[in-house]
Every structure is written in C-alpha cells, then in structure tokens.
Amino acid sequence: MKTQVKQVALGLWFFSLFSTSLAQNVTIDIATERGLMSRNISSKIVAIGSPYIDKNFQPVLITQHKDKVYSARYNAYNGEMEVKINDKKIIALDNIADLEVLFTFSNKKYRTISYITKNENSKRGFLVVISENNNYTLLKEENVQFYEKVKAASSYHKDKPANFKRGNDNYYLKLSDKTIFIPLKKKDLLKVFPDKANELKSFIKKNKLNPKNEEELIKIIKYIYTLKTKKPMD
C-alpha cells in the first residue's frame, strides 16, 4: 500500500514538473495576452527616405489598454500603427478594432475610423484627430508616397533609387456616423456644402482664410458647423 502511495505521489510530481516545463517553453504572444488585436507588420522596403511620420518609437497610451505605456510609431505608407512589445517583437495594431492611440510627448492622437476617400472608396485606418467636440471631428490622413527605382536611360545617366517622400495629407470631417473627404481648394470645398456656399465663401474671403493652412481650416470647419446648426459652438 505504501509503495502504491509513493508511486502515485512520484507520478504527480513528474506530471507537475512536466507541466511547468511545458508552460515555460510555450511561446506566448504578449500582445494577445494583453488583449491587443494585432498582426505582423508589413515587410520592410529598402529605399531612400522613410515610410514613417517619425521613425523613432515614442511612448503611447492605447485608450482600450490604459494599464500600460507602450512604444509606437506610425507607418504612413502602409497605414500601420507599429507597437514595440519588446526588443525582439514589433506588431501592427489591427485597425479593424476601435482604437485610440495617444502619443504622450506630442499629445498627438490617432483613431481608427471608417471613411470615404477622395476617389469615393471605402477605407478604414488610423487618422489623426485635429479638432473635435461633441458634434463633429476633423481628422487628417497622413500620407507618404513610395516611388520605384528608375533605371538610367543611358550609360551617361545614373539610376534613380527607390524612395519614400512625404505627400499631401488628406482631411476628413466626421458628422454623426458619416466621415467625408474635405478638399482644400476653396472652390471644391464650397461644392461639398452647396446650400451654405455663399455664406462660406464670404466668411473665407472676409477673414482671409486659406483651407490649406491647418489652423485656418479648423476655423472654417467650426464656421460650417455653426451654419448647419445655427447655434454657437464650443
């Protein structure tokens, strides 16, 4: 009887040891453990310039996971928010999820949004929150373009290497559950709000505002909302 008890105890000890060893050797995705919806980052492209708005990782707070400060950077070419989990692991947040990422040093806020592009295509990704109140949100899509390598036309010329260049950013206005493209040319902007075009044109002219200037665009958007609601804004 004593021998059987010893055998059972010894068996339990070996099972416990094996389970502990197995648990230690299982690779656990820390991002998944934290509840972050994530995927692998896109393959690196060798080129002059950078696909990033800032290639350095900066501290961020992810609204849905406030228990930890992460390090992140935004790849504007791929539209990926890269998060550094540790020295060997970088993941891209899945923009299908409703996420808000705040860069704490600059106070710059990114938010996942579904929107309609200039070409009237549906898209979802990380947009920068420029201005917002309880009624509307002005957003910015940061843009980096990639240009393929161009071979020399002759032996007298040199190849032009592949390169990344910062492109023009796009702006969007979110009202209720709809997010629309905001053109920065005055005549095109007026076409977006045809019923308020005359008043808007007068306001822009009187105050000498240029929609291509972000601070002045904010003033224009505030005025547009005032016209639509006929009441003071925050």
Secondary structure, DSSP 8 states (H G I E B T S, - for coil): -HHHHHHHHHHHHHHHHHHHHHHHHS---HHHHTT--EEE-------BS-SBSSSS-EEEEETTEEEEEEEEEEETTTTEEEEEEETTEEEEE-TTS--EEEETTTTEEEEEEEEE-TTS-EEEEEEEEEEE-SSEEEEEE--EEEE--B--SSTTS--B--EEEE---EEEEEETTEEEEE-SSHHHHHHHSGGGHHHHHHHHHHTT--TTSHHHHHHHHHHHHHHHHTS---
